[in-house]
């Protein structure tokens, strides 16, 4: 019996509600139509209301209300992180000021806060550190604050634009070639593939 059929059977006995968190990241928006089709109530949680446009018109007509929730403040994010950190880590391993910096950099996105906190802990452990202090929070945030998986090449471009904000196309290409050369990426030039970039210099 499929998961949908099991849900359908349970729903016949007791009315159920399904909550789809991070709906903006789903790869199968049609699941909403299927859940509604077997009589379930559905709650969608999303950071991007435009994601609802991916639903067909009939499914969207079932959306009875949209509730906008304000993001957490930096202080609220810090408080949530502190609670999580106290539950997960020894007290001497972190400072509240570090948690505050994480909250500030994520601008109220608590899910991202917790992801970065976890990444900090894993990095500190892998480096043999006893605390979360002196880690490069900007770099850790950059690695985790993206809804899509970027290739190494795309990450290189994003890193350049984060530093320079705006660049003419030719300058962006020059920086990209230089950074790619450092990590051994193959770059397509006007003459074709530059095989000299296969190995770092």
C-alpha positions as CSV (number, residue, x, y, z in Angstrom):
1,X,0.0,0.0,0.0
2,X,1.4,3.4,-1.0
3,X,1.9,6.2,1.5
4,X,-1.0,8.2,0.0
5,X,-3.3,5.2,0.3
6,X,-2.3,4.7,4.0
7,X,-3.0,8.4,4.6
8,X,-6.4,8.0,2.9
9,X,-7.3,5.1,5.1
10,X,-6.3,6.9,8.3
11,X,-8.1,10.0,7.1
12,X,-11.4,8.1,6.7
13,X,-11.2,7.3,10.4
14,X,-9.9,10.6,11.8
15,X,-9.7,13.9,9.9
16,X,-6.1,14.7,9.4
17,X,-4.0,17.8,8.5
18,X,-0.6,17.6,6.8
19,X,1.9,20.5,7.1
20,X,4.5,20.9,4.4
21,X,7.3,23.0,5.8
22,X,9.8,24.6,3.4
23,X,7.3,24.2,0.5
24,X,9.4,26.6,-1.5
25,X,12.0,23.9,-1.7
26,X,9.8,21.1,-2.8
27,X,10.5,19.3,-6.1
28,X,7.0,17.9,-6.4
29,X,4.4,20.7,-5.9
30,X,1.7,18.4,-7.3
31,X,1.8,16.5,-4.0
32,X,-0.5,19.2,-2.7
33,X,-3.2,18.3,-5.3
34,X,-2.8,14.6,-4.3
35,X,-3.2,15.3,-0.6
36,X,-6.3,17.4,-1.1
37,X,-7.6,14.7,-3.5
38,X,-7.8,12.2,-0.6
39,X,-9.5,14.6,1.6
40,X,-6.7,15.9,3.8
41,X,-6.3,19.4,5.0
42,X,-3.0,21.0,4.0
43,X,-0.9,23.7,5.5
44,X,1.9,25.1,3.4
45,X,4.8,26.9,5.0
46,X,7.0,28.9,2.7
47,X,9.5,31.7,2.6
48,X,8.4,32.7,-0.8
49,X,4.8,33.3,-1.6
50,X,5.5,33.1,-5.3
51,X,6.0,29.4,-4.9
52,X,2.2,29.0,-4.8
53,X,2.2,29.9,-8.5
54,X,3.6,26.4,-9.2
55,X,0.2,25.0,-8.1
56,X,-2.4,24.5,-10.7
57,X,-5.5,26.8,-10.6
58,X,-7.8,24.2,-9.1
59,X,-5.4,23.5,-6.3
60,X,-4.8,27.2,-5.6
61,X,-8.6,27.7,-5.3
62,X,-8.5,25.5,-2.2
63,X,-6.2,28.0,-0.4
64,X,-8.6,29.6,2.0
65,X,-6.2,32.0,3.7
66,X,-2.6,33.2,3.8
67,X,-1.0,34.2,7.1
68,X,2.1,36.3,7.0
69,X,4.5,35.8,9.9
70,X,7.1,38.3,10.7
71,X,10.7,37.0,10.8
72,X,12.4,36.6,14.2
73,X,14.4,39.5,15.5
74,X,18.1,39.1,16.1
75,X,17.5,38.9,19.9
76,X,14.8,36.2,19.4
77,X,17.1,34.2,17.1
78,X,19.9,34.4,19.6
79,X,17.6,33.2,22.4
80,X,16.4,30.2,20.3
81,X,20.0,29.4,19.4
82,X,21.1,29.7,23.0
83,X,18.4,27.1,24.0
84,X,19.5,24.7,21.3
85,X,23.2,25.2,22.1
86,X,22.7,24.6,25.8
87,X,20.9,21.3,25.0
88,X,23.5,20.1,22.5
89,X,26.9,21.5,23.6
90,X,29.0,21.8,26.8
91,X,28.6,25.3,28.2
92,X,32.3,26.2,27.7
93,X,32.2,25.5,24.0
94,X,30.3,28.6,22.9
95,X,29.7,32.3,23.8
96,X,26.4,34.0,23.6
97,X,28.1,36.8,21.6
98,X,28.9,34.2,18.9
99,X,25.3,33.0,18.8
100,X,24.3,36.7,18.4
101,X,26.6,37.0,15.4
102,X,25.1,34.0,13.8
103,X,21.6,35.3,14.3
104,X,22.6,38.7,13.0
105,X,24.1,37.3,9.8
106,X,21.0,35.2,9.1
107,X,18.6,38.1,9.6
108,X,15.9,36.2,11.5
109,X,16.0,33.0,9.5
110,X,16.0,30.6,12.5
111,X,16.2,27.5,10.3
112,X,19.4,28.8,8.8
113,X,20.7,29.9,12.2
114,X,20.4,26.3,13.4
115,X,22.0,24.9,10.2
116,X,25.0,27.3,10.6
117,X,25.3,26.4,14.3
118,X,25.4,22.7,13.4
119,X,28.0,23.4,10.7
120,X,30.1,25.4,13.1
121,X,30.1,22.5,15.6
122,X,31.0,20.0,12.9
123,X,33.8,22.2,11.6
124,X,35.2,22.9,15.1
125,X,35.2,19.2,15.8
126,X,36.9,18.3,12.5
127,X,39.6,20.9,13.3
128,X,40.2,19.6,16.8
129,X,38.9,22.9,18.4
130,X,37.3,22.9,21.8
131,X,35.1,25.9,21.2
132,X,33.1,27.5,18.4
133,X,35.1,30.8,18.6
134,X,37.2,32.2,15.8
135,X,35.4,30.4,13.0
136,X,34.8,32.1,9.7
137,X,31.1,32.7,10.1
138,X,30.8,34.5,6.8
139,X,32.2,31.6,4.9
140,X,30.1,29.0,6.7
141,X,27.0,31.1,6.0
142,X,27.9,31.4,2.3
143,X,28.2,27.6,2.1
144,X,24.7,27.0,3.6
145,X,22.6,30.1,2.7
146,X,21.5,28.9,-0.7
147,X,18.2,27.1,-1.7
148,X,19.9,25.4,-4.6
149,X,23.0,23.3,-5.0
150,X,25.7,25.2,-6.8
151,X,28.5,23.8,-8.8
152,X,32.1,24.8,-7.9
153,X,32.1,27.0,-10.9
154,X,28.9,28.8,-9.8
155,X,30.2,29.2,-6.3
156,X,33.3,30.9,-7.6
157,X,31.1,33.4,-9.5
158,X,29.0,34.0,-6.4
159,X,32.1,34.5,-4.2
160,X,33.4,37.1,-6.6
161,X,30.2,39.1,-6.8
162,X,29.8,39.0,-3.0
163,X,33.1,40.8,-2.8
164,X,32.8,43.2,-5.6
165,X,28.9,43.6,-5.7
166,X,29.0,44.8,-9.3
167,X,31.4,44.2,-12.2
168,X,31.4,44.7,-16.0
169,X,31.2,41.4,-17.8
170,X,34.8,41.3,-19.0
171,X,36.1,42.1,-15.5
172,X,33.9,39.4,-14.0
173,X,35.3,36.9,-16.6
174,X,38.9,37.9,-15.8
175,X,38.3,37.4,-12.0
176,X,36.6,34.1,-12.7
177,X,39.5,32.9,-14.8
178,X,42.0,33.9,-12.1
179,X,40.0,32.3,-9.3
180,X,39.3,29.2,-11.3
181,X,43.0,28.8,-12.1
182,X,43.7,28.6,-8.4
183,X,41.5,25.6,-7.9
184,X,42.1,23.9,-11.2
185,X,38.8,24.5,-13.0
186,X,38.4,24.1,-16.7
187,X,37.4,27.4,-18.2
188,X,35.8,28.0,-21.7
189,X,37.7,30.9,-23.3
190,X,37.0,32.6,-26.6
191,X,39.4,30.2,-28.2
192,X,37.7,27.1,-26.8
193,X,38.8,25.1,-23.8
194,X,41.8,26.3,-22.0
195,X,43.4,23.0,-21.0
196,X,46.1,24.9,-19.1
197,X,43.6,25.4,-16.3
198,X,43.2,21.7,-15.7
199,X,46.0,21.9,-13.1
200,X,46.4,24.6,-10.4
201,X,49.3,27.0,-10.9
